[in-house]
Amino acid sequence: MIPEAEFVGYNPIKTDPPAPAAPVRMHPLRSAAYIGASTLLSMTQGLGMNLIATNIQQIQGYLGATNTETTWLVAAYMAPNVSLSIALIKIRNQYGLRNFAQLSLAIFVLVSLLHLVVTDLQSAIIIRFVSGIAAAPLSSLAFLYALEAFPPSRKLTIAVCIVLTNISLASPLARLLSPTLLDIGQWGGLYTFEISLALIAFGVIYLLPLTPIPRAKVIEKLDIVSYLLIAVGFGCTAVTLVTGRLYWWFEAPWLGMLLAVAVTTITAAVIIELNREKPLLDIRWIASKEVVHFAGTILLFRLVVSEQSTVANNFFQNLGLLNDQISMIYIVSMIAMVVAGLSCAAVMTPERVPAIHAVALILLIVGSYMDSQSTNLTRPAQMYASQACIAAATALFLPPAMSVGLSSALKRGPNYILSFIIVFLATQSLGGLFGQAVFGTFITMREKFHSNILAESIVLSDPLVVQRITQLTGGYSRLITDSALLNAEGIALLSQQTTREANILAYNDAFLLIAGISLFALIILLTHVSLRAILRSREPSLAVQTS
C-alpha cells in the first residue's frame, strides 16, 4: 500500500518518517468536488495554452502581424513553462500548498486581464511570457487534486487516468470552442473565457484546500543557480523547436546560437548537480536504465500522437477548412478519449501495462494508416474513425506509463518523486514541441519534393495540360479579354492546384511515417515482452539445476 502523504510531498527534516495512519475515507460528494477541481485546473491550463496556438491565423490580423511573427506568442508562452515545474515543487515544500496555489492563480488572473488591453504584438509577447510562468503550476495542481480525491489504492489507477485524460482533452476542446469565442469578441473573446475559468478555479482552490505538509527550508543557493541554468537551456530549446521550421533551420544563424546556449547551460547544470550532496535533480537516477527507458517511451509516444494535435488539423487547413467546419471531428475525438480513459482506469494493473500499450500502438497504426490514404476530396466525415482511434490511443498510453514510472520512483523513496515529475513534465512539454517541429519539417521537405515531381510533368505542349488550363480559365473568360493574361491566370490556378496536391501527398507521407514509427515501437514492445517471458520461464529450471 502506498502512503497518501508520499503523493503530496515529503518532510525534508525527517529522513525516516513514522508509518502514517490509515487514511480517512473522503465523503463521495467531497471527493467529486476534488475531481471537479482537478478537471477545472486541467482545462484552465490546457485551454490557456491551446486557445492561442490553435488560432494563430485569426489572431495575426488583429495584431497586424504575419503568421511567423504571431507564432512568437506560442514560443514566449512555452519558453518559461517547460522548466518551471522544477522550481515549483521545492517552492511548494517550503512555502505551503495553499499559499502556492492561490498565489499562482492570482498571478494567472492578473496576467490574463492584461491581454484585454493589448493591441500590438510586442506587448502581447511579453504578456504571454508572464502568462507561461503563471500557468505552469496548474498542471501540478491538477495532479494533486486528483490524487487527493482517492484512497491510496486508487491513486495510481483511477486518479492518474482522470487527470491525464483531462489534460489530453484540452487541445480538441480549444479547437471546438475557438470559433464561438472569436465570433463573440475576437482576441478579447479568447481571453475573457480564459479569465472566467481562472476566476472560478481561484474560488475552488480557496474552498477546497489540499492536505497540508510540514514546511521546511529546502531551497538552497545552488538550487537557484541550477534552476536558472536549466530554465535558460529548456527555454532556448522550446523557442528553437517552435520557430525553427518557420525561419528554417539552416537559414537563421540565431537558431544555432540558441541551441548552443541550451547545450552549454544544461551541461553546466548537470555538472553542478552531480557534485552536490542535496541536488535539485538526482541526475544519476534520471540517467538510470529504468528512467531513460521511461523517458524514451513517453517521448516516442508524444512524437507519434502529434498526428492528431498538429498534422491532421493542418491537413484540413491546407484544404481550406477552418475550426468551425471540422468541429464534429473534435467532438468524436473527445468522446473517444473519455471512453478510452474510463476503460483504462477500469482495467489498468501493473501486469496489464504492456497489453494496454500494445492496444494503444495498434490503434495508432490503424488510425494513421487510414489517414495516409487521404485525397483532396477527403473531408472530416472520412476521418471520424481514424481520429477516434488515435484519440483513444492517446488516452490509453499515458496513464499506465506514468503509473509504472511513479511506482518505480516511490520504491526508491519519496525524495525521487520530484525528479520523476520533472522527467514526465519535461518529456510531455518538450516532446510535444519536438513532435510538431519534426513533422512540420518533414511535411515541408516532402512538399518540395512532390512539387518538383509534379512540376516536371506539367508541360505546356501537353494537350492534357492545355485542356486543364482552358477549363480553369473558363470562369474568367468574360472578365479577362486579353488572351495572354487569361492564359497566365490559368497557369497560376494550375500552379495552386499543384501545390495543394503536393501538400496532400506530403501529409500522407507524414501519416504513413507515424504508422511506421508506431509499428516499429509495437515490434520492440512485443519483442521485449517475449524475451522477459522466456527469461522468466527459464528461471525455475535454472533454480532446480542449481539446487
Stockholm file with secondary structure:
# STOCKHOLM 1.0

chainA/1-547         MIPEAEFVGYNPIKTDPPAPAAPVRMHPLRSAAYIGASTLLSMTQGLGMNLIATNIQQIQGYLGATNTETTWLVAAYMAPNVSLSIALIKIRNQYGLRNFAQLSLAIFVLVSLLHLVVTDLQSAIIIRFVSGIAAAPLSSLAFLYALEAFPPSRKLTIAVCIVLTNISLASPLARLLSPTLLDIGQWGGLYTFEISLALIAFGVIYLLPLTPIPRAKVIEKLDIVSYLLIAVGFGCTAVTLVTGRLYWWFEAPWLGMLLAVAVTTITAAVIIELNREKPLLDIRWIASKEVVHFAGTILLFRLVVSEQSTVANNFFQNLGLLNDQISMIYIVSMIAMVVAGLSCAAVMTPERVPAIHAVALILLIVGSYMDSQSTNLTRPAQMYASQACIAAATALFLPPAMSVGLSSALKRGPNYILSFIIVFLATQSLGGLFGQAVFGTFITMREKFHSNILAESIVLSDPLVVQRITQLTGGYSRLITDSALLNAEGIALLSQQTTREANILAYNDAFLLIAGISLFALIILLTHVSLRAILRSREPSLAVQTS
#=GR chainA/1-547 SS CCCTHHHHCCCSSCSSCCCCCCCCCCCHHHHHHHHHHHHHHHHHHHHHHHHHHTTHHHHHHHHTCCHHHHTHHHHHHHHHHTTHHHHHHHHHHHHCHHHHHHHHHHHHHHHHHHHTTCCSHHHHHHHHHHHHHHHHHHHHHHHHHHHHTSCHHHIIIIIHHHHHHHHHHHHHHHHHHHHHHHHHHHHHHHHHHHHHHHHHHHHHHHHSCCCCCCCCCCCCHHHHHHHHHHHHHHHHHHHHHHHHHHHCTTTCHHHHHHHHHHHHHHHHHHHHHHTCSSCSSCHHHHTSHHHHHHHHHHHHHHHHTHIIIIIHHHHHHHTTCCGGGSHHHHHHHHHHHHHHHHHHHHHCCGGGHHHHHHHHHHHHHHHHHHHTTCCTTCCGGGGHHHHHHHHHHHHHHHHHHHHHHHHHHHHTCTTHHHHHHHHHHHHHHHHHHHHHHHHHHHHHHHHHHHHHHHHHTCCTTSHHHHHHHHHHHGGGTTTCCCHHHHHHHHHHHHHHHHHHHHHHHHHHHHHHHHHHHHHHHHHHHHHHHHHHHHHHHHHHHHHHHHC
#=GC SS_cons         CCCTHHHHCCCSSCSSCCCCCCCCCCCHHHHHHHHHHHHHHHHHHHHHHHHHHTTHHHHHHHHTCCHHHHTHHHHHHHHHHTTHHHHHHHHHHHHCHHHHHHHHHHHHHHHHHHHTTCCSHHHHHHHHHHHHHHHHHHHHHHHHHHHHTSCHHHIIIIIHHHHHHHHHHHHHHHHHHHHHHHHHHHHHHHHHHHHHHHHHHHHHHHHSCCCCCCCCCCCCHHHHHHHHHHHHHHHHHHHHHHHHHHHCTTTCHHHHHHHHHHHHHHHHHHHHHHTCSSCSSCHHHHTSHHHHHHHHHHHHHHHHTHIIIIIHHHHHHHTTCCGGGSHHHHHHHHHHHHHHHHHHHHHCCGGGHHHHHHHHHHHHHHHHHHHTTCCTTCCGGGGHHHHHHHHHHHHHHHHHHHHHHHHHHHHTCTTHHHHHHHHHHHHHHHHHHHHHHHHHHHHHHHHHHHHHHHHHTCCTTSHHHHHHHHHHHGGGTTTCCCHHHHHHHHHHHHHHHHHHHHHHHHHHHHHHHHHHHHHHHHHHHHHHHHHHHHHHHHHHHHHHHHC
//
